[in-house]
Amino acid sequence: MSGGAWAAKRVALLIGNEQYEATTKLNNPANDVELMKASFEEAGFDSVTTVHDVSRQDMVKALRDFEDLATGADVAIVYYSGHGMEMNGENFLLPVDVQLKTDKDVEDEAIGLDRVQRSLEGATKLKLVILDACRNNPFEQSMTRSISTRAVSRGLARVEPESADLLVAFASKAGTVALDGEGRNSPFATALAKYLTEPGVDVRIALGKVRDEVVSVTNRGQEPFVYGSLGGAQIFLNIKEVNISITNGEQLSPNSQSAAAADWQNIRDLADKDLLTAFLAKHGSDPVYRMLAEKKLKLLTEAEQTSSVTPDEIAWEALKQSTDAAALTRFIERYPDSKHKAEAEQQIAALEPQKGLNVSPTGKDTQASRDCYLLAGEPQSMPGFLGVNFLKLDAERALTACAQAVNENPDDMMLVNMLGRAQDAGRNYVDARRNYQKAAEGGNMYALTNLAWFSIYGTDGPVDVDQGKRMFEQAANAGNAYGQASLGWLYREGYGGIPQDYSEAARWYRLAADQGYANAMATMGWFYREGLGLPKDLVQSLSWYKKAAEGGDANAMSSLGWAYQNGLGTEQNYPEAKVWYEKAANIGDSYSMALLGWFYDIGNGVPQDYAQARTWYEMAANAGSAYAMGNLSRLYDYGLGTKADAKEAVRWAAASVEGGDPAKLEELKAQPNNFTPAFRKEMQSLLKDRGYYSGPIDGDFGAATQQAIERLARKS
């Protein structure tokens, strides 16, 4: 279970009113209460209280008793099934003894929703009111109106909970009525029992599933709705551990990012020994990321022993000028008292969709929707909005923000698509597909393109490149830049049997680039630089790279650095190359970090400075660069910019080989004399510890050592 999720003392009060004395009896409340009771008890709730057919006096007593029980609980839930009504914008639940001869009797005979909410006030984490009470008001026609302007409407009125940890779930959205259904239970109760206490599912996600199922089974005749908001932590009503990841039987996702790499992405910018220890417990079998975590633990321990530098200072060093909203958000959550909190908040604010730009096409711009865009937004999906690269997406935080945003505004198909993105990044491919499909059916072409990638990669089923291509074409022909660039990628790569066609690829990328899609503009720079699909034109290439870099594309920034470094379309200019590499490095581009390390390593355009080189190489290595790991190995081997340390040098060299760097592998095999004798012996010791080598520790890289190095590379 995630360290940000919790569930401890959980209590519930279930009220079922069906045997009304003065009006229509209901068929399902008793059954619904028993169904929910079984669901909560199966989920391990500490207390589940049920009451049936209660008078006003007994209903008040039940709420009062529950108020005491809920005090200090983490989770407190009141579920009500029965008649309810709305009058003048206020909601009331009806005990079985109501008469309601006039509208004056409502406040005396019924129970106001505010009284129900008050019974939950003592809960500390989640207060949840579930109302299966949106049926037609049976007294609407018979009540005498004392004041002609007093409005009594169908269904219940929308609510705006003031508490930050209160949700109110209606069986049907404000102003509409719910259905009893023809079975033993109402459609709403049936869906609640199925999803609300599903193990490992956040309550906001669960309520979204409830909504979707009720809409489906009632043929859109009833749409549940959730009012209120929660914080950023995931909240599980069922604390049983489950694994919802589907990874095609291996540790790699379709984008080739391992689970260890994804988790490291979420903690590498935090100076937290507990998180690093938990990471090692989970991913200790991954040699590269185990080594990175152990290295950071060592640095933190040394910092604690030798200086007064605080963990937040260490963490902030990695985030200065960062445009990684998820990393900045993690920093604020982990170090709320840091003096750098305000700086982090300012950097986050600069990344948000422009103020005054309503992010919701349906007109409901809420904080949750803005957070959803900030944490899972499609790149360049709005003018001036960078969006989030999929590999930079913090699945857990995006999930809570987008689930809440969708609950507030379920008809906004872009929000539904972004919820799918969060689930996709978290490897919950079942729910990701469900939301992509829903958004695509609602006309969102980003979702259709995301769904197409599932077919292209065989994410959750068989590979079907032709089907994916048809979906790309549909999105591209509808004018979606993401769809156009994706179709261009198919032709550029000649992927999955599609004939490679650079001209056709360039045509589709150009259409996307003309819409300001930064990834496509960067690719146009590549086409002109390489002379593929278009005449080679280094000046045009540089121009496109500049446009893409201005749009926030890290690849374009690093390509600009390369162009200035090598005089491609411009005069050679190392200082300008350094500027662009630094810009790309600040948004997490490991290639640029590694090249900055190389600049300082050999003194290219900057004074030679091995300590600076080591700093940049370490940043690149932490971002996954095997090339940087190999260069760090050399610095530690020869004591350049740091104290010579053969053991540390070998750890970095092994990580480089296991990370797939062909240059370091070739150097170890073909040029062993490039390494010190101490290094060579330490490498043999490591190979022996890993079970690859059984010969003498003599520093001689003979045939047995060479074979062991090959085995090390193959194991990765």
C-alpha angles and dihedrals in degrees: 000000000000118000088232094057126079145174125173129143108017125183133178138190116201120194123189120184117180110130098077116182100208104029147023116331117227127228106212117035096093091048091044092053092050090048092052091044091057090047095052094043091050088052089057100251112179093226133013116181121189129192127180134202095352128183120229091263093050092044092054089048091051091051092047093051090047090050088064092045093050094053107110094005118131093218126028122177133184114194117189127187117181142065121332136171143194126225125178091344095309124112126224134186116217122229115211094254097059117129100176096187090164135016088251089071096060099086092044099045104030131060117244118229089234089065090055091049090050090059088063099049095103094061113105107204114018131017110184128182115188116193120193086173105102095112123126111289104251092204096051095101100033100049117100112234112227092184119034093213095054104111122216109183138184118269121357131308122251115260132211107207112209096201114091092221101046127104125183114197118198122199086224130015121264116295095017132092132240127227128239090212127216098265135072092281137035116259089246095052091045091054093043092054090049100049114013096078097031106145115258095006120125114237092242091053090047093052089049090055089049090053094049094049094048091048089051100046093045092047089241091308091122130030119187117216136200124213126192136037143256134202126258102278120101114248122205121190089194112052096194109123118243135169111229094175117117110192105165089260095301142075096259126092119214090268089057094247111138123225088247091053092049093049092045089053087059098050108024092093093053125086095214121135094193092055091047091050091050089048091053091050090054101037104024090124092063103089098201099046093038088057092048092050093047090049092052092047089053092050092050092050091049091048091052091051101043108033147020093247109136125221092249090056090052091048094046092056088068094049106048109132090356120159093198102117094187093053092048090049090051090052093054093046093048097041107029092160096049118127086227093061093098091050090050091049091050091051091049091049090053089057097050121102108278114282110253091031107111105224093198119076088201090060101249107119107179133165090252091055092049090049089049091054091046094051102033108012120145110250113263091356088139132028112278094005117125096195124194127295107231093239090053094051115121098216099196098050093040090050095057094044095046095043090055092044091052092047089054094045111018094168094062102099094191089060090048089051091050090050085055089051091054091050091045091053089049090052093243091136097167094062092035090058091046092055095041088052093048093049093045091051086051090058102262108145094193088062092047089053092048089050090051090057088058088061094042094053099029088237097169102005143001120337111257109174094171092056091047091050091052090053091048089051092051092052093042094050088049087060099254109153093207090053091047093051091046091052089048089053091055091055094042094052097035084225125189097357095315107138110253108246117169093184093054090044092052091049093057094041089051091055090052093043091053087060091056096257101160098206090054093047090053090050090051086057088054093049091053093043094051097035092232117145088350134052112275107262118162094187091055089045091055091048093054092046089053092051091049092046090053086053090057101257110154094200090056091050092052090044089053088052089052091048093052091042092054102030096247109166091343141046116289107267119171096183090054091046089053091052092055094043089053092051091051092044090054090061093049104268104157094193091060092045090053093049091050086054089051091050091057092038095062099020097249108171089334134066110276107261118168093188090057089044090054091049093054093042090052091050090050092046090052087053089054104264109154089188090059090048090056092052091047087056091059093048092053092043094056099029095245112164090347141045113289109259118171094188092053091044091054093047090056093044092051091047090051092052092044089047090058105256105156094192095060091045091052092046092052091050102038104028108031090152088070085077129070120254089247090055093050093051091046090050090053089050091052092048089050091049089052091051096246099109135041103172131103123297094239104127092245110132095208128155094291092052091046091053090049091052089051090052089051090054094046092049090061 
